[in-house]
Amino acid sequence: NGSSWVPAGLLVEGAATNELLQSANLANAAWTNFGSGAAAPVPTANAAVAPDGTTTAASIAFPAVTVANTYSTTYQGKSAGSSATYTGSIYLRGSVGGETVWIMSSPDGVAFASTACVLTTSWQRFQVSRSNTSGVTEYFHIGINLRDGAQSAKGAQTIYAWGGQRELGSSATSYIPTGASAVTRAAETVQLTGTALAAVQGVQGEI
């Protein structure tokens, strides 16, 4: 009939641990705000409605970062439990749209994996992956760091952030809220009744 049809999906995920503390509240002291050659970012708690519908997203006011090798970031560091790829992710949106910040993973402020985050006034989830070394603290940053050649100078801007996550693996899984400690999501399983199983195994119709 000419209409588009998208089949419903069922997401079943394995176990995962969000290592970032106070993942929804980036104004909490678990997150460090620091600048070098530029002012530190200024976060404000409970400044906007988050993707989950609660007023728990923080605003983060970044200063202008325009001079080579200067930076202003909000970050949290975690030691790698194994030599493997870890992925950091976070929900971001702009206050007016068009803002650009970077999310970064770095052990030393010299070696970077970074993702440019071009913001709109709608929430988007961004992620960055990097191979970590066991026992070495890796820092997950949001902001601007001109020591990273992939980044460019930016004027002052205010963004909103919520739902930070750092987990083992090469891609982000569903958000796992945390408080004062890391939280692990158990591996998920699916149980179907006989009727539901028969429906799943049946022949799908076509439009």
N, C-alpha and C positions, 0 to 999 in steps of 0.2 A: 504493500500500500504506500510505499515511498517514505514511510517514517523510519527513523533510526531506532535500533533496538540495542540496548546495552544489557547484557545478562547480569543478574545479581551475583555478587561474589561472597565468599566466606574466607576470611583471613584467619589462618591458624598459625601462630608463631611459636618458635622455640623459646627456651629460657634466655633471658638477657638481664643485664644489670646496668642501671643508670648510676654511674659513679659520681656525678656532679651533685653537690649538696644544695639544698634550698633551690631546686631547679626552676620553680615558678617565680621566685622572688629575687630578682637580680639586684635589688637594693639591700639585700641581706649581707651581713659581714662575711659570709662564706665566699662572696665575690669580692675581688680586689679591683679598685679603680686607680689607675696610675697613668701619669703622663711624663714624658721626657722631652723638653723643648716645647711642650704644649701643656695646657692644663689637663688635669685628670677629668674623666667623664663624671657627670653628676647624675646619679640615678634617683628616682622617686618611686616609692612603692605604691601599688594599688592605683595606678594612674589611668588605666584603660581596661575595657572589657577584653578578656583573653579569649583564645579560640574555644575554650570549654564553657564560655558564657559567664564566668565569674569575673569580678572586677579585681583581678590579681596581677595583671600585666604591669610591668614597670616602664616608666619613661626613662630614657637615658639621653642627657644633653651632652653632646660632644662639642669640643671647641674646634676652631679652625686648626687644621694640621697641614702646613704648607711648606715647611722647611725640610730639606733632605735629612734623613736619619732621625727624624723626630716621630713621636707616636703618642697616642692616647687610646687606651683600651680598658675594657672590663674583662677580667679573666679569672680562671680557676685552674689550679694545677693538680694533677693526679699522677702517681707513680704507676708505670705500666707493669701489670702483673705477669706479662709474658712478652716475648719478642714477636709481635704480630701487628696486624693492621687494626687500628681503632678509628671509630667515626664519631665526630662531634656534630651535633645538630641543634637547631634552635628556631623558634618561630619569631619572625620580625615583621614589622610594618612601619611605614613612614607616618609622620605627622601631617605632611602635605602631599607626599608622593614625590618620587624622583630622587630621594636620598640614596646614597651609596655608602655602605660600610663593608668590611670584610670580616669573615670568620676565619680563624687561623688555628693551626696546630703547630706548636714549636717547642722544642726542648730548651732552647737557648736564646731565642730572639735573633738568631742568625739563619738557621735552616727553617724554612717555612713550607707548609702546605696551606694554601689560602683559597678561599672562594669569594668572588665578588657578589655582593648581595644588593641588587638594584630593587629598591622598595617601592611599593605602591601603598595606597591607603587600605588595602586588604591584607590579611595575614598570609604569609608564605613561610614554608619551612625550608631552611637551607641546611646543607651538610658539607662537611669537609673530612677527608680521610687521610691518614698518614701512617706509615710503618713506624711503630714505636719499639724501643729497646727495653728489654726487661730490667726493672729496677730504676729506670730513668724517669724523672718527672716530666711529663708532657703538659704544656699549658694550652688550654682552650680559650681563645680570645675573641672578643667582638670589638671592632673599632677600626682605627686606621694606624698602620705602622709603616712608615716610609723607609724602613730598613729592608722591607720586602720589595724587590724590584717590580713585582706584579701590581703594586698598589700605586695610587696617584693622590695628589694633594686634594683636600676637600675643605670647604668652608664649614662654619659652624652649622650643626644640624641636630635635631631632636628626633629620636626614633622610639619605638615601643618594642619590648622584648619579653618573651615568656617561653617556658618549657625547654630549658637547656638540657642536653643529654650527651653523655660520653659513654660509649659501649664498645665492646670487642666485636670486630667484624668490619666489612668493607662497605656497609650501607646502614642507614638508620632504620630501626624498627619502630613500632608504635611507642609513643611517648609514655614514660614511666615516671610518675610524680615522686619527688623525694622531699624529705625534710632535713633533719639534722644528721642523717646517715644515708648511705647508698641503699637502693632498693632493687631487689631481684624479682623479676616476673617469672613464675614457674612456666615450664613448657605447657602449652595448651593442647587439649585433646578434644575431639568431637564425638559425641554420643548421639546416635540417631535412633528413633523409634522405627519399628518395622515399616510403618506407612511412609515415614520420611525417607527411609533408605530406598524403598521401592520407587519413590518419586525421583530420587537422585539418579538411580540406575536406569530409569525409564528413558524412552526416546524423546528428545526435545522437539517441539514443533518449530516451524519456521514461519516468519512473517513474509 
